Amino acid sequence: MTTTTERFTAIRPWGADRLAPYPTTVRLPHVSVTIDPDTQLGVFRDRTGHVVEMGKHGTSKGTETSTTTNSDSANDQGHDQDSQQD
C-alpha cells in the first residue's frame, strides 16, 4: 500500500542524453506573411511593405496503391508507394 508521504527518487529521462543546443538562428528578411487570394500562395513582406523573394520551393505528389495477394485472408495485404518531386 502506498501512502501520500512516500517520496519518489528522481530519474533522469532516457532522452535527456540526446539533447543538444539549438543551432545558430538566422534572422529572416521578412516581417509578415499574407496569402494571395488569387494564387493561394504566401506573400512575404519586409518592414517597408515590399515583397521579399523567399526562394523557390518544389512540389511533390504521392500515390499509394493497396495490393491483396490472398482474397480470403487479410494477413497477405501490402501496398506500394510512389512519389514525384519537381
C-alpha positions as a printed NumPy array, in Angstrom:
array([[  0.   ,   0.   ,   0.   ],
       [  1.362,   3.428,  -0.914],
       [  0.875,   6.495,   1.179],
       [  0.882,  10.155,   0.246],
       [  4.001,  10.7  ,   2.332],
       [  6.142,   8.382,   0.159],
       [  8.978,  10.074,  -1.688],
       [  9.966,   9.06 ,  -5.189],
       [ 13.529,   9.034,  -6.455],
       [ 14.062,  11.403,  -9.376],
       [ 15.094,   9.524, -12.515],
       [ 16.667,  11.312, -15.449],
       [ 14.574,  10.802, -18.623],
       [ 16.187,   8.426, -21.121],
       [ 16.12 ,  11.029, -23.928],
       [ 17.928,  13.732, -21.934],
       [ 21.336,  12.44 , -23.059],
       [ 20.312,  13.009, -26.68 ],
       [ 19.59 ,  16.717, -26.216],
       [ 21.87 ,  19.26 , -27.842],
       [ 21.907,  23.053, -28.01 ],
       [ 19.815,  24.652, -30.733],
       [ 21.772,  25.568, -33.865],
       [ 22.609,  29.199, -34.51 ],
       [ 19.5  ,  31.053, -35.593],
       [ 19.306,  33.167, -38.722],
       [ 17.364,  36.408, -38.922],
       [ 14.827,  36.149, -41.745],
       [ 14.39 ,  39.078, -44.13 ],
       [ 10.589,  39.167, -43.821],
       [  8.305,  40.663, -41.222],
       [  4.877,  39.45 , -42.302],
       [  3.269,  36.777, -44.448],
       [ -0.125,  37.064, -46.126],
       [ -1.979,  34.771, -48.521],
       [ -2.573,  35.969, -52.081],
       [ -6.289,  35.278, -52.68 ],
       [ -5.773,  34.528, -56.389],
       [ -2.823,  32.128, -56.178],
       [ -3.277,  30.908, -52.571],
       [  0.488,  31.37 , -52.079],
       [  2.243,  33.113, -49.224],
       [  3.473,  36.658, -49.886],
       [  6.408,  37.661, -47.672],
       [  6.925,  41.384, -46.973],
       [  9.758,  43.304, -45.315],
       [  9.451,  46.16 , -42.789],
       [  8.702,  48.686, -45.529],
       [  5.962,  46.552, -47.122],
       [  7.981,  45.441, -50.151],
       [  7.653,  41.82 , -51.314],
       [ 10.661,  39.659, -50.354],
       [ 11.626,  36.654, -52.524],
       [ 11.98 ,  33.635, -50.227],
       [ 13.31 ,  31.221, -52.846],
       [ 11.631,  28.611, -54.935],
       [ 10.033,  25.54 , -53.425],
       [  9.236,  22.37 , -55.327],
       [  6.018,  20.483, -55.264],
       [  5.528,  16.8  , -54.699],
       [  2.795,  14.29 , -55.412],
       [  2.466,  10.872, -53.844],
       [  0.363,   7.86 , -54.704],
       [ -0.305,   4.692, -52.774],
       [ -1.968,   1.531, -54.026],
       [ -3.221,  -1.339, -51.94 ],
       [ -2.452,  -4.894, -53.024],
       [ -4.009,  -8.142, -51.856],
       [ -2.452, -11.466, -52.788],
       [ -4.902, -13.707, -50.966],
       [ -8.6  , -12.797, -51.178],
       [ -9.657, -14.977, -48.233],
       [ -7.09 , -13.644, -45.746],
       [ -6.382, -10.104, -44.599],
       [ -2.847, -11.041, -43.493],
       [ -1.433, -11.095, -47.036],
       [ -2.11 ,  -7.443, -47.734],
       [  0.557,  -4.974, -48.822],
       [  0.886,  -1.643, -50.547],
       [  3.135,   0.273, -52.934],
       [  4.186,   3.886, -52.56 ],
       [  5.382,   6.293, -55.22 ],
       [  6.358,   9.949, -55.129],
       [  7.302,  12.565, -57.684],
       [  9.023,  15.856, -56.936],
       [  9.931,  18.746, -59.189]])
